[in-house]
Amino acid sequence: MIRRVFWIALGAAVGVLVVRKAGQVAQQYTPQGIAGNLGGGLASLGEGFREFADAVRESASEREEVLRAAVTGDLDGRRVAELLENPASEVDERD
């Protein structure tokens, strides 16, 4: 008798878990669920593009600074070559 009650309780518990999980999966495939998933993904993708664009602008600005210093003659030849090879190093400006 107790074995039957145990198996009935176990079956009911598993049944409840399966129904809840199936409901969650079904919710993901409704129009509202798809829109929610897509909206969150697009927001993070847009943020990634903004960060990338900021990094590109910053790098371009640094590179422009180095090239402008080289063209105007504010740097000697060795320093220009060094900056062209390693643009992350600082620019020495002569007054």
N, C-alpha and C positions, 0 to 999 in steps of 0.2 A: 504494500500500500504506500509506504513512504517513498519507495523507488518511483512509483507512478507520479506522485506529487512532485518529486524532484524533477523528473523529465518534463512534466507539464510546465513547471515554473521556468525551467531552462528554455524550453521551446517558446514560451511567451516572451521571455526577455530577449532572445535572439530575434523573434518576430518584431518586437518593438524597435530594436536597433536597426534592423533591415528597413523597416518602413520609414524611420526617421532619415536614414542615409539616402534612401531613394527619393524622399521629398526634397532633400537638399540638392541632390543632383538634378532633379526635375526643375527646381527653382533656377538653377544656373542656365538652363536652356529656354527659359521664358524670355520674351522680349525685354522685360525689365532687368532680368539677371544678366543678359548679354550686354545691355547698355551699361550697366554698372561695371562689369568687368572691362569692357572696351574703354569706358571713360577714364578709369583709373590707369589703364595702360597707356592711353594717349597722353595723359597728364604727365606721367613720368618720362615718356619719350620726348615730349616738348621741353621738359626741364633739362634733359640730357643734351638736346640740341642747343638750348640757350647757354649751358655751361661750355659746350664745345665752341660756340661762336665767340664767347668771351675770351676763351683761351687763344683762339686764332687772332682776335683783335689785339690782345696783349702782345703776342709774339710778333705780329706785324709791326706794331708800334716800336718794339725794342729793335727790330731789324732795321726799320726806317731810321731810327736814331743813330745806329751804327753807320749806316750808309751815308747819312747826311754828314756825320762827322768826318767820314773818309773823303767825301767830295769837297767839302769846304776847307779841307786841309788842317783841321783841328787835331789830327792824329798823325804820327809818323808811320812809315810804311810797315814796319814790323808789327806795330800795334794794330793796324788795319788788318793785316793777314791773320793775326791772332784772334781778333774779334770775328772775322769771317769764318774761321774754323770753329770757334766756340762763342756763339753769340750770347750765351748766358753770363759771360764775365762782364764786369762793369765797364762803362765808357769813361775814360779819363778826358776831361775837357780842359783845354788850356785857355787861359784868359789873356 
